[in-house]
């Protein structure tokens, strides 16, 4: 159940209109976040199947849950991008928008009749946001790129896994999602800039740039010290003790971030003398003796089960927590109290539980305003908003320039 939200809550992007030409995950994740914050997002898809992720598992009946997870709060219009009337319609949609978002390869937008220079000449205040695989310059600028390719090329996979012989991708498309967050941040910044100067701008990122930026201190260690990091499993690469520790029943995560927490941990474990031992006197020394220290801590933790340790650790302000699967995560009382799951109705009347956006405004979590749309679900409404006549709209539908999804009565739905 979602938390209660004031229906009159003023969201920061109310009144902002976004033409969303993106597909898959990075761009759609960005525009979902912007929709959470009040923007009107018109997801404009190819009439020939729409967003590619509509065909990606997992499925609930005919609904792609991959698509649903990143397209809350949006309208959908289906257009034949590569006909002259379709291009003219795309231009009208762009001219009605504050922001255009796309994640085609560099140059593709221009082939669709939406050359960025022409758009900004016609509407100087427009903001154009782009996400690509490898960036706008360089030998791979026009090459296709997906999340795991960027995880591999950026070094991210090289520090994820059990050891140097077992490197893994992150279990979710983290580069896609953070690229979406970066894009949403860039758009928000561009909107602030436009409010100050009246001028729009182009903002962009790429999966490769995002992956490299995610290296944080790992990449900085290489740049400054020439050290090439390797995977360390569930052990933190620089802080000790910090990671997964066995208890009498199940493992838990304990994250000691400073000397006070280290000393307090030793007291809770019933071994205050650990903090006085020379080999554990500083964070650097503890890290150098990580394997032996882990063994000592787990020997002490083995005296109690995880459910007994966690409240004691938290009461002492030592960060600690369980390792949940998703069933356990959504059953947790803290997760429930955040109201992160909201059930919405699709156009066909089926219910869909969705994770809401993670940002609150004035201490309130904005509601999901609309279920992820079926392909062309809002075509007629969007066209009417462009001040097209009924005859013009009927002509576009009849000529198969646009597709309007049939409306299903919710009351009649099974």
HELIX and SHEET records of a PDB file:
HELIX    1   1 UNK A   26  UNK A   36  1                                  11    
HELIX    2   2 UNK A   52  UNK A   55  5                                   4    
HELIX    3   3 UNK A   65  UNK A   69  1                                   5    
HELIX    4   4 UNK A   84  UNK A   95  1                                  12    
HELIX    5   5 UNK A  108  UNK A  111  1                                   4    
HELIX    6   6 UNK A  116  UNK A  122  1                                   7    
HELIX    7   7 UNK A  147  UNK A  154  1                                   8    
HELIX    8   8 UNK A  157  UNK A  159  5                                   3    
HELIX    9   9 UNK A  174  UNK A  197  1                                  24    
HELIX   10  10 UNK A  207  UNK A  213  1                                   7    
HELIX   11  11 UNK A  216  UNK A  225  1                                  10    
HELIX   12  12 UNK A  259  UNK A  268  1                                  10    
HELIX   13  13 UNK A  272  UNK A  276  5                                   5    
HELIX   14  14 UNK A  278  UNK A  280  5                                   3    
HELIX   15  15 UNK A  283  UNK A  288  1                                   6    
HELIX   16  16 UNK A  290  UNK A  301  1                                  12    
HELIX   17  17 UNK A  306  UNK A  315  1                                  10    
HELIX   18  18 UNK A  326  UNK A  331  1                                   6    
HELIX   19  19 UNK A  333  UNK A  337  1                                   5    
HELIX   20  20 UNK A  379  UNK A  385  1                                   7    
HELIX   21  21 UNK A  390  UNK A  398  1                                   9    
SHEET    1   A 7 UNK A 202  UNK A 206  0                                        
SHEET    2   A 7 UNK A 127  UNK A 132  1                                        
SHEET    3   A 7 UNK A  99  UNK A 102  1                                        
SHEET    4   A 7 UNK A  17  UNK A  20  1                                        
SHEET    5   A 7 UNK A  40  UNK A  46  1                                        
SHEET    6   A 7 UNK A  74  UNK A  79  1                                        
SHEET    7   A 7 UNK A 402  UNK A 403 -1                                        
SHEET    1   B 2 UNK A  59  UNK A  60  0                                        
SHEET    2   B 2 UNK A  63  UNK A  64 -1                                        
SHEET    1   C 2 UNK A 161  UNK A 163  0                                        
SHEET    2   C 2 UNK A 166  UNK A 167 -1                                        
SHEET    1   D 3 UNK A 242  UNK A 245  0                                        
SHEET    2   D 3 UNK A 252  UNK A 255 -1                                        
SHEET    3   D 3 UNK A 319  UNK A 322 -1                                        
SHEET    1   E 2 UNK A 341  UNK A 345  0                                        
SHEET    2   E 2 UNK A 351  UNK A 355 -1                                        
SHEET    1   F 2 UNK A 360  UNK A 361  0                                        
SHEET    2   F 2 UNK A 364  UNK A 365 -1                                        
END                                                                             
